[in-house]
Amino acid sequence: MERSSNSTDPPGVLRVVAVVIHCHDVDCSDRTFLSVTPLGTVTTGQWVKLLMQWDQANHQFIFQRGSQTPVIVPYLVSDTAELGIQSKDLEVVQFVANCTAAPRPVGMVDALFDNVFVNQSAQP
C-alpha cells in the first residue's frame, strides 16, 4: 500500500499495488521492475486481506485483494537458478521528500501484519 506525496487522492486514501521485481544482485540495488499493477484503493484504518502467490510452474505471480478477481502477472525471466536471497520480508517503508526548507517534512507509518501464512496451507 502506498501514498505518494503528490497524490491527488482525498486524505486518508492509499493505493494497493502489486509489484514484481527481478533483483540482479544480493542487496537488490541493481533491479528491474517486471510489473507494477494497481489493485485499487483503501482508506487508513481499513483492514485489507492481500494474497501474493508464486506459481513457478506457470511463470507467474497471483495477487488478490480481498474477494476481488485474482490478478495474474506473468514473467519471462529465467527462474531455474537457486534463490539468490534467502531472506523474505514484510516491510513498512516510508520515503520522505528530501526538502531543505524548515520545518523538514516528517512521515510516519503504523502497520499490523496478522495471520501471515507462507506455505502450502496459505493457498485459498
Summary of the structure (lengths in Angstrom):
residues: 124
radius of gyration: 16.7
end to end distance: 21.5
largest distance: 52.7
contacts: 199
relative contact order: 0.16
helix: 5%
strand: 33%
